Amino acid sequence: MPESFEKTEFLDSAYRLVIVAAKRSKELQRGAVPRIEPGSHKSTTVAIREVQDNHVKFVVEEDEEEGGAE
């Protein structure tokens, strides 16, 4: 796990942070409005900060919790 990752009530793993932030980064690259002040940071950095600060909502589907595809 990355040293800067801190488990929270909505982020249970660094893996989930990466997956959600990657999807959010694509949205930002396609023109979505940032939910935090982006400054001069790249879309990936902005997306990670948005997810860590709970500005991005996501739903964990039942299959994901059981271990993925069958």
PQR file of N, CA, C, O and H, with PARSE charges and radii, in Angstrom:
ATOM      1  N   MET A   1       0.835  -1.170   0.000 -0.4000 1.5000
ATOM      2  CA  MET A   1       0.000   0.000   0.000 -0.0000 2.0000
ATOM      3  C   MET A   1       0.887   1.243   0.000  0.5500 1.7000
ATOM      4  O   MET A   1       1.900   1.274   0.698 -0.5500 1.4000
ATOM      5  N   PRO A   2       0.521   2.268  -0.773 -0.5600 1.5000
ATOM      6  CA  PRO A   2       1.340   3.482  -0.766  0.2800 2.0000
ATOM      7  C   PRO A   2       1.388   4.104   0.622  0.5500 1.7000
ATOM      8  O   PRO A   2       0.416   4.028   1.373 -0.5500 1.4000
ATOM      9  N   GLU A   3       2.505   4.714   0.963 -0.4000 1.5000
ATOM     10  CA  GLU A   3       2.651   5.322   2.285 -0.0000 2.0000
ATOM     11  C   GLU A   3       1.634   6.424   2.536  0.5500 1.7000
ATOM     12  O   GLU A   3       1.206   6.622   3.673 -0.5500 1.4000
ATOM     13  H   GLU A   3       3.295   4.776   0.353  0.4000 1.0000
ATOM     14  N   SER A   4       1.236   7.150   1.481 -0.4000 1.5000
ATOM     15  CA  SER A   4       0.328   8.276   1.664 -0.0000 2.0000
ATOM     16  C   SER A   4      -1.140   7.852   1.736  0.5500 1.7000
ATOM     17  O   SER A   4      -2.008   8.693   1.974 -0.5500 1.4000
ATOM     18  H   SER A   4       1.583   6.989   0.557  0.4000 1.0000
ATOM     19  N   PHE A   5      -1.432   6.577   1.537 -0.4000 1.5000
ATOM     20  CA  PHE A   5      -2.824   6.111   1.601 -0.0000 2.0000
ATOM     21  C   PHE A   5      -3.253   5.934   3.044  0.5500 1.7000
ATOM     22  O   PHE A   5      -2.568   5.295   3.842 -0.5500 1.4000
ATOM     23  H   PHE A   5      -0.727   5.894   1.344  0.4000 1.0000
ATOM     24  N   GLU A   6      -4.416   6.521   3.366 -0.4000 1.5000
ATOM     25  CA  GLU A   6      -5.003   6.341   4.685 -0.0000 2.0000
ATOM     26  C   GLU A   6      -6.392   5.762   4.507  0.5500 1.7000
ATOM     27  O   GLU A   6      -7.223   6.328   3.797 -0.5500 1.4000
ATOM     28  H   GLU A   6      -4.973   7.040   2.717  0.4000 1.0000
ATOM     29  N   LYS A   7      -6.641   4.642   5.149 -0.4000 1.5000
ATOM     30  CA  LYS A   7      -7.946   4.005   5.067 -0.0000 2.0000
ATOM     31  C   LYS A   7      -8.990   4.893   5.734  0.5500 1.7000
ATOM     32  O   LYS A   7      -8.755   5.435   6.814 -0.5500 1.4000
ATOM     33  H   LYS A   7      -5.966   4.182   5.726  0.4000 1.0000
ATOM     34  N   THR A   8     -10.155   5.040   5.080 -0.4000 1.5000
ATOM     35  CA  THR A   8     -11.251   5.832   5.622 -0.0000 2.0000
ATOM     36  C   THR A   8     -12.521   5.001   5.556  0.5500 1.7000
ATOM     37  O   THR A   8     -12.503   3.860   5.094 -0.5500 1.4000
ATOM     38  H   THR A   8     -10.346   4.599   4.203  0.4000 1.0000
ATOM     39  N   GLU A   9     -13.621   5.578   6.019 -0.4000 1.5000
ATOM     40  CA  GLU A   9     -14.876   4.834   5.995 -0.0000 2.0000
ATOM     41  C   GLU A   9     -15.374   4.588   4.575  0.5500 1.7000
ATOM     42  O   GLU A   9     -16.127   3.640   4.353 -0.5500 1.4000
ATOM     43  H   GLU A   9     -13.636   6.505   6.394  0.4000 1.0000
ATOM     44  N   PHE A  10     -14.976   5.413   3.608 -0.4000 1.5000
ATOM     45  CA  PHE A  10     -15.431   5.230   2.242 -0.0000 2.0000
ATOM     46  C   PHE A  10     -14.359   4.689   1.306  0.5500 1.7000
ATOM     47  O   PHE A  10     -14.685   4.241   0.207 -0.5500 1.4000
ATOM     48  H   PHE A  10     -14.364   6.183   3.789  0.4000 1.0000
ATOM     49  N   LEU A  11     -13.110   4.716   1.699 -0.4000 1.5000
ATOM     50  CA  LEU A  11     -12.020   4.143   0.902 -0.0000 2.0000
ATOM     51  C   LEU A  11     -11.377   3.026   1.706  0.5500 1.7000
ATOM     52  O   LEU A  11     -10.674   3.280   2.685 -0.5500 1.4000
ATOM     53  H   LEU A  11     -12.845   5.080   2.592  0.4000 1.0000
ATOM     54  N   ASP A  12     -11.616   1.808   1.295 -0.4000 1.5000
ATOM     55  CA  ASP A  12     -11.126   0.666   2.059 -0.0000 2.0000
ATOM     56  C   ASP A  12      -9.786   0.132   1.578  0.5500 1.7000
ATOM     57  O   ASP A  12      -9.175  -0.702   2.247 -0.5500 1.4000
ATOM     58  H   ASP A  12     -12.187   1.602   0.500  0.4000 1.0000
ATOM     59  N   SER A  13      -9.313   0.612   0.400 -0.4000 1.5000
ATOM     60  CA  SER A  13      -8.025   0.128  -0.093 -0.0000 2.0000
ATOM     61  C   SER A  13      -7.417   1.129  -1.068  0.5500 1.7000
ATOM     62  O   SER A  13      -8.122   1.943  -1.665 -0.5500 1.4000
ATOM     63  H   SER A  13      -9.809   1.289  -0.144  0.4000 1.0000
ATOM     64  N   ALA A  14      -6.111   1.056  -1.215 -0.4000 1.5000
ATOM     65  CA  ALA A  14      -5.414   1.902  -2.181 -0.0000 2.0000
ATOM     66  C   ALA A  14      -5.844   1.535  -3.599  0.5500 1.7000
ATOM     67  O   ALA A  14      -5.889   2.397  -4.477 -0.5500 1.4000
ATOM     68  H   ALA A  14      -5.538   0.395  -0.730  0.4000 1.0000
ATOM     69  N   TYR A  15      -6.159   0.269  -3.823 -0.4000 1.5000
ATOM     70  CA  TYR A  15      -6.611  -0.184  -5.133 -0.0000 2.0000
ATOM     71  C   TYR A  15      -7.892   0.554  -5.527  0.5500 1.7000
ATOM     72  O   TYR A  15      -8.007   1.028  -6.657 -0.5500 1.4000
ATOM     73  H   TYR A  15      -6.124  -0.430  -3.109  0.4000 1.0000
ATOM     74  N   ARG A  16      -8.854   0.657  -4.604 -0.4000 1.5000
ATOM     75  CA  ARG A  16     -10.110   1.344  -4.916 -0.0000 2.0000
ATOM     76  C   ARG A  16      -9.848   2.819  -5.202  0.5500 1.7000
ATOM     77  O   ARG A  16     -10.468   3.391  -6.099 -0.5500 1.4000
ATOM     78  H   ARG A  16      -8.760   0.272  -3.686  0.4000 1.0000
ATOM     79  N   LEU A  17      -8.944   3.440  -4.457 -0.4000 1.5000
ATOM     80  CA  LEU A  17      -8.578   4.830  -4.704 -0.0000 2.0000
ATOM     81  C   LEU A  17      -8.076   5.000  -6.131  0.5500 1.7000
ATOM     82  O   LEU A  17      -8.484   5.931  -6.825 -0.5500 1.4000
ATOM     83  H   LEU A  17      -8.440   2.976  -3.728  0.4000 1.0000
ATOM     84  N   VAL A  18      -7.202   4.117  -6.569 -0.4000 1.5000
ATOM     85  CA  VAL A  18      -6.623   4.207  -7.907 -0.0000 2.0000
ATOM     86  C   VAL A  18      -7.693   4.034  -8.986  0.5500 1.7000
ATOM     87  O   VAL A  18      -7.715   4.786  -9.960 -0.5500 1.4000
ATOM     88  H   VAL A  18      -6.871   3.361  -6.005  0.4000 1.0000
ATOM     89  N   ILE A  19      -8.576   3.054  -8.819 -0.4000 1.5000
ATOM     90  CA  ILE A  19      -9.619   2.797  -9.815 -0.0000 2.0000
ATOM     91  C   ILE A  19     -10.568   3.986  -9.928  0.5500 1.7000
ATOM     92  O   ILE A  19     -10.856   4.443 -11.034 -0.5500 1.4000
ATOM     93  H   ILE A  19      -8.558   2.443  -8.028  0.4000 1.0000
ATOM     94  N   VAL A  20     -11.055   4.489  -8.799 -0.4000 1.5000
ATOM     95  CA  VAL A  20     -12.000   5.606  -8.817 -0.0000 2.0000
ATOM     96  C   VAL A  20     -11.317   6.868  -9.347  0.5500 1.7000
ATOM     97  O   VAL A  20     -11.910   7.599 -10.141 -0.5500 1.4000
ATOM     98  H   VAL A  20     -10.821   4.118  -7.900  0.4000 1.0000
ATOM     99  N   ALA A  21     -10.088   7.132  -8.922 -0.4000 1.5000
ATOM    100  CA  ALA A  21      -9.373   8.324  -9.375 -0.0000 2.0000
ATOM    101  C   ALA A  21      -9.075   8.258 -10.874  0.5500 1.7000
ATOM    102  O   ALA A  21      -9.114   9.287 -11.548 -0.5500 1.4000
ATOM    103  H   ALA A  21      -9.606   6.539  -8.277  0.4000 1.0000
ATOM    104  N   ALA A  22      -8.782   7.082 -11.405 -0.4000 1.5000
ATOM    105  CA  ALA A  22      -8.522   6.939 -12.844 -0.0000 2.0000
ATOM    106  C   ALA A  22      -9.771   7.291 -13.650  0.5500 1.7000
ATOM    107  O   ALA A  22      -9.694   7.978 -14.669 -0.5500 1.4000
ATOM    108  H   ALA A  22      -8.750   6.246 -10.857  0.4000 1.0000
ATOM    109  N   LYS A  23     -10.915   6.813 -13.182 -0.4000 1.5000
ATOM    110  CA  LYS A  23     -12.168   7.133 -13.875 -0.0000 2.0000
ATOM    111  C   LYS A  23     -12.472   8.629 -13.792  0.5500 1.7000
ATOM    112  O   LYS A  23     -12.901   9.236 -14.773 -0.5500 1.4000
ATOM    113  H   LYS A  23     -10.978   6.255 -12.354  0.4000 1.0000
ATOM    114  N   ARG A  24     -12.248   9.213 -12.626 -0.4000 1.5000
ATOM    115  CA  ARG A  24     -12.483  10.647 -12.454 -0.0000 2.0000
ATOM    116  C   ARG A  24     -11.513  11.465 -13.300  0.5500 1.7000
ATOM    117  O   ARG A  24     -11.897  12.493 -13.858 -0.5500 1.4000
ATOM    118  H   ARG A  24     -11.899   8.720 -11.829  0.4000 1.0000
ATOM    119  N   SER A  25     -10.269  11.025 -13.402 -0.4000 1.5000
ATOM    120  CA  SER A  25      -9.275  11.717 -14.210 -0.0000 2.0000
ATOM    121  C   SER A  25      -9.709  11.765 -15.678  0.5500 1.7000
ATOM    122  O   SER A  25      -9.541  12.787 -16.344 -0.5500 1.4000
ATOM    123  H   SER A  25      -9.957  10.190 -12.948  0.4000 1.0000
ATOM    124  N   LYS A  26     -10.263  10.666 -16.176 -0.4000 1.5000
ATOM    125  CA  LYS A  26     -10.767  10.651 -17.551 -0.0000 2.0000
ATOM    126  C   LYS A  26     -11.892  11.669 -17.726  0.5500 1.7000
ATOM    127  O   LYS A  26     -11.956  12.359 -18.743 -0.5500 1.4000
ATOM    128  H   LYS A  26     -10.399   9.836 -15.635  0.4000 1.0000
ATOM    129  N   GLU A  27     -12.778  11.762 -16.731 -0.4000 1.5000
ATOM    130  CA  GLU A  27     -13.857  12.744 -16.792 -0.0000 2.0000
ATOM    131  C   GLU A  27     -13.284  14.160 -16.869  0.5500 1.7000
ATOM    132  O   GLU A  27     -13.748  14.981 -17.660 -0.5500 1.4000
ATOM    133  H   GLU A  27     -12.726  11.202 -15.905  0.4000 1.0000
ATOM    134  N   LEU A  28     -12.274  14.440 -16.042 -0.4000 1.5000
ATOM    135  CA  LEU A  28     -11.656  15.766 -16.037 -0.0000 2.0000
ATOM    136  C   LEU A  28     -10.991  16.062 -17.382  0.5500 1.7000
ATOM    137  O   LEU A  28     -11.090  17.179 -17.890 -0.5500 1.4000
ATOM    138  H   LEU A  28     -11.897  13.773 -15.399  0.4000 1.0000
ATOM    139  N   GLN A  29     -10.323  15.079 -17.954 -0.4000 1.5000
ATOM    140  CA  GLN A  29      -9.661  15.265 -19.247 -0.0000 2.0000
ATOM    141  C   GLN A  29     -10.666  15.533 -20.359  0.5500 1.7000
ATOM    142  O   GLN A  29     -10.347  16.189 -21.351 -0.5500 1.4000
ATOM    143  H   GLN A  29     -10.243  14.171 -17.541  0.4000 1.0000
ATOM    144  N   ARG A  30     -11.880  15.023 -20.188 -0.4000 1.5000
ATOM    145  CA  ARG A  30     -12.933  15.213 -21.191 -0.0000 2.0000
ATOM    146  C   ARG A  30     -13.750  16.478 -20.939  0.5500 1.7000
ATOM    147  O   ARG A  30     -14.727  16.734 -21.644 -0.5500 1.4000
ATOM    148  H   ARG A  30     -12.140  14.491 -19.382  0.4000 1.0000
ATOM    149  N   GLY A  31     -13.358  17.277 -19.933 -0.4000 1.5000
ATOM    150  CA  GLY A  31     -13.993  18.575 -19.731 -0.0000 2.0000
ATOM    151  C   GLY A  31     -14.854  18.734 -18.498  0.5500 1.7000
ATOM    152  O   GLY A  31     -15.490  19.777 -18.342 -0.5500 1.4000
ATOM    153  H   GLY A  31     -12.564  17.069 -19.361  0.4000 1.0000
ATOM    154  N   ALA A  32     -14.907  17.757 -17.616 -0.4000 1.5000
ATOM    155  CA  ALA A  32     -15.693  17.889 -16.389 -0.0000 2.0000
ATOM    156  C   ALA A  32     -15.110  19.011 -15.528  0.5500 1.7000
ATOM    157  O   ALA A  32     -13.908  19.277 -15.558 -0.5500 1.4000
ATOM    158  H   ALA A  32     -14.391  16.910 -17.742  0.4000 1.0000
ATOM    159  N   VAL A  33     -15.974  19.652 -14.773 -0.4000 1.5000
ATOM    160  CA  VAL A  33     -15.554  20.744 -13.897 -0.0000 2.0000
ATOM    161  C   VAL A  33     -14.937  20.154 -12.630  0.5500 1.7000
ATOM    162  O   VAL A  33     -15.554  19.316 -11.974 -0.5500 1.4000
ATOM    163  H   VAL A  33     -16.950  19.436 -14.748  0.4000 1.0000
ATOM    164  N   PRO A  34     -13.717  20.589 -12.280 -0.5600 1.5000
ATOM    165  CA  PRO A  34     -13.092  20.091 -11.049  0.2800 2.0000
ATOM    166  C   PRO A  34     -13.906  20.486  -9.821  0.5500 1.7000
ATOM    167  O   PRO A  34     -14.502  21.562  -9.788 -0.5500 1.4000
ATOM    168  N   ARG A  35     -13.931  19.620  -8.814 -0.4000 1.5000
ATOM    169  CA  ARG A  35     -14.680  19.872  -7.589 -0.0000 2.0000
ATOM    170  C   ARG A  35     -13.812  20.479  -6.499  0.5500 1.7000
ATOM    171  O   ARG A  35     -14.289  20.761  -5.400 -0.5500 1.4000
ATOM    172  H   ARG A  35     -13.447  18.745  -8.840  0.4000 1.0000
ATOM    173  N   ILE A  36     -12.540  20.678  -6.805 -0.4000 1.5000
ATOM    174  CA  ILE A  36     -11.611  21.372  -5.923 -0.0000 2.0000
ATOM    175  C   ILE A  36     -10.849  22.373  -6.776  0.5500 1.7000
ATOM    176  O   ILE A  36     -10.934  22.325  -8.003 -0.5500 1.4000
ATOM    177  H   ILE A  36     -12.152  20.449  -7.698  0.4000 1.0000
ATOM    178  N   GLU A  37     -10.112  23.269  -6.155 -0.4000 1.5000
ATOM    179  CA  GLU A  37      -9.294  24.224  -6.892 -0.0000 2.0000
ATOM    180  C   GLU A  37      -8.111  23.478  -7.499  0.5500 1.7000
ATOM    181  O   GLU A  37      -7.243  23.003  -6.766 -0.5500 1.4000
ATOM    182  H   GLU A  37     -10.043  23.308  -5.158  0.4000 1.0000
ATOM    183  N   PRO A  38      -8.061  23.365  -8.839 -0.5600 1.5000
ATOM    184  CA  PRO A  38      -7.014  22.557  -9.459  0.2800 2.0000
ATOM    185  C   PRO A  38      -5.625  23.184  -9.430  0.5500 1.7000
ATOM    186  O   PRO A  38      -4.627  22.464  -9.476 -0.5500 1.4000
ATOM    187  N   GLY A  39      -5.542  24.490  -9.357 -0.4000 1.5000
ATOM    188  CA  GLY A  39      -4.235  25.129  -9.398 -0.0000 2.0000
ATOM    189  C   GLY A  39      -3.543  24.774 -10.693  0.5500 1.7000
ATOM    190  O   GLY A  39      -4.152  24.851 -11.760 -0.5500 1.4000
ATOM    191  H   GLY A  39      -6.353  25.074  -9.320  0.4000 1.0000
ATOM    192  N   SER A  40      -2.293  24.390 -10.623 -0.4000 1.5000
ATOM    193  CA  SER A  40      -1.552  24.008 -11.827 -0.0000 2.0000
ATOM    194  C   SER A  40      -1.324  22.499 -11.863  0.5500 1.7000
ATOM    195  O   SER A  40      -0.431  22.024 -12.564 -0.5500 1.4000
ATOM    196  H   SER A  40      -1.798  24.328  -9.756  0.4000 1.0000
ATOM    197  N   HIS A  41      -2.132  21.742 -11.108 -0.4000 1.5000
ATOM    198  CA  HIS A  41      -1.945  20.297 -11.032 -0.0000 2.0000
ATOM    199  C   HIS A  41      -2.573  19.592 -12.225  0.5500 1.7000
ATOM    200  O   HIS A  41      -3.520  20.089 -12.835 -0.5500 1.4000
ATOM    201  H   HIS A  41      -2.857  22.128 -10.539  0.4000 1.0000
ATOM    202  N   LYS A  42      -2.033  18.439 -12.542 -0.4000 1.5000
ATOM    203  CA  LYS A  42      -2.554  17.618 -13.629 -0.0000 2.0000
ATOM    204  C   LYS A  42      -3.867  16.971 -13.199  0.5500 1.7000
ATOM    205  O   LYS A  42      -4.176  16.896 -12.009 -0.5500 1.4000
ATOM    206  H   LYS A  42      -1.263  18.035 -12.047  0.4000 1.0000
ATOM    207  N   SER A  43      -4.633  16.508 -14.182 -0.4000 1.5000
ATOM    208  CA  SER A  43      -5.953  15.930 -13.904 -0.0000 2.0000
ATOM    209  C   SER A  43      -5.866  14.716 -12.978  0.5500 1.7000
ATOM    210  O   SER A  43      -6.772  14.488 -12.177 -0.5500 1.4000
ATOM    211  H   SER A  43      -4.382  16.569 -15.148  0.4000 1.0000
ATOM    212  N   THR A  44      -4.800  13.944 -13.078 -0.4000 1.5000
ATOM    213  CA  THR A  44      -4.659  12.770 -12.220 -0.0000 2.0000
ATOM    214  C   THR A  44      -4.505  13.174 -10.759  0.5500 1.7000
ATOM    215  O   THR A  44      -5.124  12.571  -9.881 -0.5500 1.4000
ATOM    216  H   THR A  44      -4.064  14.129 -13.729  0.4000 1.0000
ATOM    217  N   THR A  45      -3.698  14.173 -10.494 -0.4000 1.5000
ATOM    218  CA  THR A  45      -3.492  14.656  -9.136 -0.0000 2.0000
ATOM    219  C   THR A  45      -4.775  15.250  -8.571  0.5500 1.7000
ATOM    220  O   THR A  45      -5.118  15.019  -7.412 -0.5500 1.4000
ATOM    221  H   THR A  45      -3.195  14.663 -11.207  0.4000 1.0000
ATOM    222  N   VAL A  46      -5.477  16.011  -9.392 -0.4000 1.5000
ATOM    223  CA  VAL A  46      -6.753  16.604  -8.968 -0.0000 2.0000
ATOM    224  C   VAL A  46      -7.747  15.499  -8.640  0.5500 1.7000
ATOM    225  O   VAL A  46      -8.442  15.570  -7.626 -0.5500 1.4000
ATOM    226  H   VAL A  46      -5.199  16.198 -10.334  0.4000 1.0000
ATOM    227  N   ALA A  47      -7.821  14.480  -9.489 -0.4000 1.5000
ATOM    228  CA  ALA A  47      -8.754  13.371  -9.277 -0.0000 2.0000
ATOM    229  C   ALA A  47      -8.456  12.637  -7.978  0.5500 1.7000
ATOM    230  O   ALA A  47      -9.381  12.311  -7.235 -0.5500 1.4000
ATOM    231  H   ALA A  47      -7.257  14.423 -10.313  0.4000 1.0000
ATOM    232  N   ILE A  48      -7.203  12.373  -7.691 -0.4000 1.5000
ATOM    233  CA  ILE A  48      -6.830  11.676  -6.448 -0.0000 2.0000
ATOM    234  C   ILE A  48      -7.244  12.513  -5.243  0.5500 1.7000
ATOM    235  O   ILE A  48      -7.808  11.986  -4.284 -0.5500 1.4000
ATOM    236  H   ILE A  48      -6.451  12.638  -8.295  0.4000 1.0000
ATOM    237  N   ARG A  49      -6.967  13.811  -5.288 -0.4000 1.5000
ATOM    238  CA  ARG A  49      -7.353  14.683  -4.167 -0.0000 2.0000
ATOM    239  C   ARG A  49      -8.867  14.738  -3.999  0.5500 1.7000
ATOM    240  O   ARG A  49      -9.367  14.744  -2.874 -0.5500 1.4000
ATOM    241  H   ARG A  49      -6.509  14.239  -6.067  0.4000 1.0000
ATOM    242  N   GLU A  50      -9.603  14.777  -5.117 -0.4000 1.5000
ATOM    243  CA  GLU A  50     -11.066  14.794  -5.037 -0.0000 2.0000
ATOM    244  C   GLU A  50     -11.597  13.527  -4.371  0.5500 1.7000
ATOM    245  O   GLU A  50     -12.498  13.588  -3.535 -0.5500 1.4000
ATOM    246  H   GLU A  50      -9.197  14.772  -6.031  0.4000 1.0000
ATOM    247  N   VAL A  51     -11.038  12.394  -4.745 -0.4000 1.5000
ATOM    248  CA  VAL A  51     -11.488  11.115  -4.170 -0.0000 2.0000
ATOM    249  C   VAL A  51     -11.130  11.049  -2.689  0.5500 1.7000
ATOM    250  O   VAL A  51     -11.960  10.663  -1.866 -0.5500 1.4000
ATOM    251  H   VAL A  51     -10.306  12.344  -5.424  0.4000 1.0000
ATOM    252  N   GLN A  52      -9.906  11.422  -2.351 -0.4000 1.5000
ATOM    253  CA  GLN A  52      -9.474  11.375  -0.956 -0.0000 2.0000
ATOM    254  C   GLN A  52     -10.295  12.315  -0.066  0.5500 1.7000
ATOM    255  O   GLN A  52     -10.527  12.022   1.107 -0.5500 1.4000
ATOM    256  H   GLN A  52      -9.232  11.736  -3.020  0.4000 1.0000
ATOM    257  N   ASP A  53     -10.731  13.444  -0.630 -0.4000 1.5000
ATOM    258  CA  ASP A  53     -11.512  14.425   0.137 -0.0000 2.0000
ATOM    259  C   ASP A  53     -13.010  14.152   0.073  0.5500 1.7000
ATOM    260  O   ASP A  53     -13.809  14.964   0.538 -0.5500 1.4000
ATOM    261  H   ASP A  53     -10.543  13.682  -1.583  0.4000 1.0000
ATOM    262  N   ASN A  54     -13.394  13.014  -0.501 -0.4000 1.5000
ATOM    263  CA  ASN A  54     -14.789  12.568  -0.579 -0.0000 2.0000
ATOM    264  C   ASN A  54     -15.667  13.500  -1.416  0.5500 1.7000
ATOM    265  O   ASN A  54     -16.844  13.688  -1.111 -0.5500 1.4000
ATOM    266  H   ASN A  54     -12.744  12.354  -0.878  0.4000 1.0000
ATOM    267  N   HIS A  55     -15.087  14.086  -2.480 -0.4000 1.5000
ATOM    268  CA  HIS A  55     -15.854  14.915  -3.406 -0.0000 2.0000
ATOM    269  C   HIS A  55     -16.399  14.091  -4.562  0.5500 1.7000
ATOM    270  O   HIS A  55     -17.214  14.580  -5.344 -0.5500 1.4000
ATOM    271  H   HIS A  55     -14.130  13.933  -2.727  0.4000 1.0000
ATOM    272  N   VAL A  56     -15.958  12.853  -4.675 -0.4000 1.5000
ATOM    273  CA  VAL A  56     -16.399  11.958  -5.746 -0.0000 2.0000
ATOM    274  C   VAL A  56     -17.150  10.801  -5.097  0.5500 1.7000
ATOM    275  O   VAL A  56     -16.607  10.081  -4.260 -0.5500 1.4000
ATOM    276  H   VAL A  56     -15.295  12.455  -4.040  0.4000 1.0000
ATOM    277  N   LYS A  57     -18.395  10.640  -5.494 -0.4000 1.5000
ATOM    278  CA  LYS A  57     -19.213   9.551  -4.957 -0.0000 2.0000
ATOM    279  C   LYS A  57     -19.102   8.338  -5.868  0.5500 1.7000
ATOM    280  O   LYS A  57     -19.048   8.481  -7.090 -0.5500 1.4000
ATOM    281  H   LYS A  57     -18.836  11.225  -6.174  0.4000 1.0000
ATOM    282  N   PHE A  58     -19.069   7.153  -5.286 -0.4000 1.5000
ATOM    283  CA  PHE A  58     -19.022   5.922  -6.059 -0.0000 2.0000
ATOM    284  C   PHE A  58     -19.756   4.835  -5.296  0.5500 1.7000
ATOM    285  O   PHE A  58     -19.937   4.919  -4.081 -0.5500 1.4000
ATOM    286  H   PHE A  58     -19.114   7.037  -4.294  0.4000 1.0000
ATOM    287  N   VAL A  59     -20.174   3.814  -6.030 -0.4000 1.5000
ATOM    288  CA  VAL A  59     -20.908   2.700  -5.456 -0.0000 2.0000
ATOM    289  C   VAL A  59     -20.118   1.428  -5.715  0.5500 1.7000
ATOM    290  O   VAL A  59     -19.675   1.184  -6.837 -0.5500 1.4000
ATOM    291  H   VAL A  59     -20.027   3.746  -7.017  0.4000 1.0000
ATOM    292  N   VAL A  60     -19.942   0.621  -4.684 -0.4000 1.5000
ATOM    293  CA  VAL A  60     -19.269  -0.669  -4.825 -0.0000 2.0000
ATOM    294  C   VAL A  60     -20.347  -1.692  -5.156  0.5500 1.7000
ATOM    295  O   VAL A  60     -21.255  -1.937  -4.362 -0.5500 1.4000
ATOM    296  H   VAL A  60     -20.301   0.819  -3.772  0.4000 1.0000
ATOM    297  N   GLU A  61     -20.233  -2.279  -6.331 -0.4000 1.5000
ATOM    298  CA  GLU A  61     -21.216  -3.271  -6.739 -0.0000 2.0000
ATOM    299  C   GLU A  61     -20.979  -4.574  -5.999  0.5500 1.7000
ATOM    300  O   GLU A  61     -19.852  -4.874  -5.606 -0.5500 1.4000
ATOM    301  H   GLU A  61     -19.495  -2.080  -6.976  0.4000 1.0000
ATOM    302  N   GLU A  62     -22.017  -5.334  -5.812 -0.4000 1.5000
ATOM    303  CA  GLU A  62     -21.955  -6.575  -5.034 -0.0000 2.0000
ATOM    304  C   GLU A  62     -20.895  -7.542  -5.545  0.5500 1.7000
ATOM    305  O   GLU A  62     -20.202  -8.165  -4.741 -0.5500 1.4000
ATOM    306  H   GLU A  62     -22.933  -5.090  -6.132  0.4000 1.0000
ATOM    307  N   ASP A  63     -20.751  -7.683  -6.863 -0.4000 1.5000
ATOM    308  CA  ASP A  63     -19.772  -8.597  -7.442 -0.0000 2.0000
ATOM    309  C   ASP A  63     -18.343  -8.227  -7.041  0.5500 1.7000
ATOM    310  O   ASP A  63     -17.508  -9.107  -6.828 -0.5500 1.4000
ATOM    311  H   ASP A  63     -21.315  -7.176  -7.515  0.4000 1.0000
ATOM    312  N   GLU A  64     -18.061  -6.926  -6.940 -0.4000 1.5000
ATOM    313  CA  GLU A  64     -16.730  -6.475  -6.565 -0.0000 2.0000
ATOM    314  C   GLU A  64     -16.367  -6.937  -5.158  0.5500 1.7000
ATOM    315  O   GLU A  64     -15.229  -7.337  -4.913 -0.5500 1.4000
ATOM    316  H   GLU A  64     -18.739  -6.211  -7.113  0.4000 1.0000
ATOM    317  N   GLU A  65     -17.312  -6.887  -4.240 -0.4000 1.5000
ATOM    318  CA  GLU A  65     -17.034  -7.275  -2.861 -0.0000 2.0000
ATOM    319  C   GLU A  65     -16.804  -8.777  -2.725  0.5500 1.7000
ATOM    320  O   GLU A  65     -16.100  -9.223  -1.819 -0.5500 1.4000
ATOM    321  H   GLU A  65     -18.237  -6.562  -4.439  0.4000 1.0000
ATOM    322  N   GLU A  66     -17.399  -9.553  -3.627 -0.4000 1.5000
ATOM    323  CA  GLU A  66     -17.278 -11.007  -3.551 -0.0000 2.0000
ATOM    324  C   GLU A  66     -16.029 -11.523  -4.243  0.5500 1.7000
ATOM    325  O   GLU A  66     -15.746 -12.719  -4.179 -0.5500 1.4000
ATOM    326  H   GLU A  66     -17.971  -9.191  -4.363  0.4000 1.0000
ATOM    327  N   GLY A  67     -15.283 -10.661  -4.896 -0.4000 1.5000
ATOM    328  CA  GLY A  67     -14.043 -11.103  -5.512 -0.0000 2.0000
ATOM    329  C   GLY A  67     -13.986 -10.967  -7.017  0.5500 1.7000
ATOM    330  O   GLY A  67     -13.026 -11.433  -7.630 -0.5500 1.4000
ATOM    331  H   GLY A  67     -15.513  -9.690  -4.948  0.4000 1.0000
ATOM    332  N   GLY A  68     -14.976 -10.346  -7.638 -0.4000 1.5000
ATOM    333  CA  GLY A  68     -14.884 -10.070  -9.060 -0.0000 2.0000
ATOM    334  C   GLY A  68     -15.622 -11.044  -9.940  0.5500 1.7000
ATOM    335  O   GLY A  68     -16.619 -11.645  -9.540 -0.5500 1.4000
ATOM    336  H   GLY A  68     -15.756  -9.967  -7.140  0.4000 1.0000
ATOM    337  N   ALA A  69     -15.114 -11.192 -11.149 -0.4000 1.5000
ATOM    338  CA  ALA A  69     -15.775 -12.010 -12.170 -0.0000 2.0000
ATOM    339  C   ALA A  69     -15.689 -13.498 -11.838  0.5500 1.7000
ATOM    340  O   ALA A  69     -14.769 -13.962 -11.164 -0.5500 1.4000
ATOM    341  H   ALA A  69     -14.304 -10.705 -11.474  0.4000 1.0000
ATOM    342  N   GLU A  70     -16.667 -14.208 -12.329 -0.4000 1.5000
ATOM    343  CA  GLU A  70     -16.691 -15.650 -12.097 -0.0000 2.0000
ATOM    344  C   GLU A  70     -16.250 -16.376 -13.331  0.5500 1.7000
ATOM    345  O   GLU A  70     -16.202 -17.606 -13.339 -0.5500 1.4000
ATOM    346  H   GLU A  70     -17.415 -13.830 -12.876  0.4000 1.0000
TER
END
